[in-house]
Each structure stands twice: as structure tokens, then as C-alpha cells.
Amino acid sequence: MDGKRVYVAGTGDTKGRELAYVRDLIAAEGVPALVVDLSTHGAFDGADVTARQVAACHPEGASAVFTGERGSAVAAMAVAFEHFLRDRDDVAGVIGLGGSGNTALVTQAMRALPVGLPKLMVSTVASSNVAPYVGPSDIAMMYSVTDIAGLNRISRAILANAARAIAGMARGAPAAATEDKPGVGLTMFGVTTPCVSRLTELLSADYDPLVFHATGTGGQSMEKLADSGLLAGVIDVTTTEVADFLIGGVFPCTDDRFGAIARTRLPYVGSCGALDMVNFGALASVPERFRGRRLHVHNPQVTLMRTSADENAQIGAWIGERLNRCAGPVRFLLPEGGVSLIDVPGQPFHDPAADAALFAALEATVIQTPTRRLIRLPHAVNDAAFADALAAHFRDVMTGC
């Protein structure tokens, strides 16, 4: 284990017995483990790392945590625990136990850890929507079945499974990656799959292509890897999450989309893939205000709405403003022949005027420089020639051309 250990985290004042039980089971598997107390009132005498030690890691000191007001105290403890873990080099894995409050507290710190480092949250809310807790990270969620409020025949079994799982993850962690090809992030949707498939073929001899499904979380995951130093460059074919963010679809990005590209200055090649659509669920779930719009039932669970010229102008300006923040090499390619499989002649979302509004807004907003360029091409996004151009421009930005 090279001096590393698993950190067992939770509020010891309410879950001390359970935390100690998990720690001892992990240790019995031959993996060092420590209990970290995240209590904001009360105390747990059995902690290996006390709540006050964690709170001292808050940027404003322990006094920012122990405010006497539960909401602010828990939020501040989450920040302190995040800083506590980030500052350590001995973390073999993290396991948390708790209900909704503990889950929010512990997973905030987990999300800040590198992808690949074992993270397991045993939670009473793990059978519901866990997207807010997991986010773009690789947190494993385990449903606790009973509340984590004492040891009983059910909780002992669940917690024992969790303890052995995190011990196995930590003990079996792979050695440092030996892949000698630089990683490149690519974004894909069903309607841009031909483009990305060809790109992976074109690049795989020299790069390790990592494809992310552009469903909101997918783009966040790609940018998390960029922030973590795990990507050498990005080919952002499919920026459709911006349309959902601005117009109200179900696969939105966040306001920080493109933020990792700006922060890291990674070589970046992007395009307008699937900006012709906003995603909703089943047809009946489309908001009333959009019922008169051009809709396309992609499948029983997904309904697409064609973006208008006005919406595309808004999208183009938003993306352009973010690209202006990127000081690294940027190429953004505009596919005049259509931005998706269904935005070409004969297909339901073919609308050259709407696409033209998107391209014009980008050209009006992006401040072009020798290293930040917009490039119009007469191809559709899924034409082989467009994928070839993306690959060629990516090789250029990777070599500093």
C-alpha cells in the first residue's frame, strides 16, 4: 500500500459505531484505514482524525465550520473536508456513510479527487436520483437498505460488503498508467456518431481517444479529466449541451462549459455538433410552451426540438464568448452542410437559415487571432471530409502550428 490508507468518513456523533465497524473490517482485509469525523456539533472519541482537525483545513479556519447553525456548518465542513483530502498524498480510497446530509457532505470532497481513485458512498438516498452527488466523478453509490442508525442484521451485512469492496478497490488499484499515447477527449451524440467514429479511427494510431456522451454530465466528465491533467487535447465535436442549458432541455451543461479548456489552455478543436436540437423526455414531457415547435420523436423516451434562428444566435454568442476566454490554441469548425444527422437535406431538422444564424453569431462574437480561429467548411458534420478536417486541425494544434 506504500503508506496509503482508506479514509472512512462521516459524522461520528451520530454514526460513530458504524464508521468504526467499517474501519475495522477494512483493516481486517489488510488495508490500513482511518475514521474521519465530520461532526459539526458533538464529538466522537473514536475518530482517528477529529472534526476539529478537518475543520482547520477550511480556508477561513475552524471558526468558519463551528458556527452553531447547522446549514452553514455542514456546508463549511464539506469545504474543509475537500481541502483536507486534496492536501493529502496518502489516500488509497474514501468511503462515506450517511443519509442525504452526510452524502452531500462527503461526495463534495469525493468529486474533487482524481478519476480512478476509489470512492464509495453508502447512502440511504442511493436508490434515488444520485446525479447531484456523483456529478462527473466515478463515485460508486451503494444503497444502505436500512437507515445508518445503528448496527443490526441488515446494516452489518451491507456495511461489511462495502468495507470489503473499498478494501478490494484500494488493494487492487492498478499501477500508474503505462499508456504511452496521449489522451484526447471527444464529445459524441447519436446524431454525430459517424463523425466521432471516423475520428477515433484516424487518431487511434497516435492518441488514446476517450469518447464522452454529450448528456450534460458527459461534457462535465470530459472537462474534469482536462482539469485533472489526464487529457492532452480535446476535439469537442458535439457542443449540444449548450442548447439544453440555454433553452431548458434535459441534458444541460453548466455555466462552466469550456472552463477547463480556458484554465488548462489545452489544444482545442470544436464544432457545432447537434446544436440543432434541444432534448426532452417522452413527448408528453415537452413543456407546454414548446408544444407548437418542430418536434421529432427520437425514441419513446427522447423527444428533440429544433432550435430556432434566434436561439441559435444566442447559442453562438454564448459559445463564442467562452472561446474568447481560451488562451490556448483553438480551432472551431463550422459545418455549413448541417450540424447533425437530421440537419441535412431531406431530414426533419434541415434548416439552413437557423444554421446560418448560429454561424453568424459565432463569427460576430469570436475574437479571432493567430491561435484562435473559426473555419467554415462546406460539409455536414458527419461527412468524412469534415472528420478528416477536424483530425488535421487537431494534429496542427497539437504540434503548435
Buried (B, 14 or more C-beta within 10 A) or exposed (E): EEEBBBBBBBBBBBBBBBBBBBBEBBBEBEBBBBBBBBBBEEBBEEBBBBBBBBBBBBEEEBEBBBBEEEEEBBBBBBBBBBBBBEEEEEBBBBBBBBBEBBBBBBBBBBBBBBEEBBBBBBBBBBEEEBEEBBBBBBBBBBBBBBEBBEEEEEBBEBBBEBBBBBBBBBBEBEEEEEEEEEBBBBBBBBBBBBBBBBBBEBBEEEBBBBBBBBBBBBBBBBBBBBBBEBBBBBBBBBBBBBBBBBBBBBBBBBEBBBBBBBBBEBBBBBBBBBBBBBBBEEBEEBEEEBEEEBBBEBEEEBBBBBBBBEBBBBBBBBBBEBBBEBEBBBBBBBBBBBBBBBBBEEBBBBBEEBBBBBBBBBBEBBEBEEBBBBBEBEBBBBBEBBBBBBBEBBBBBBEEE
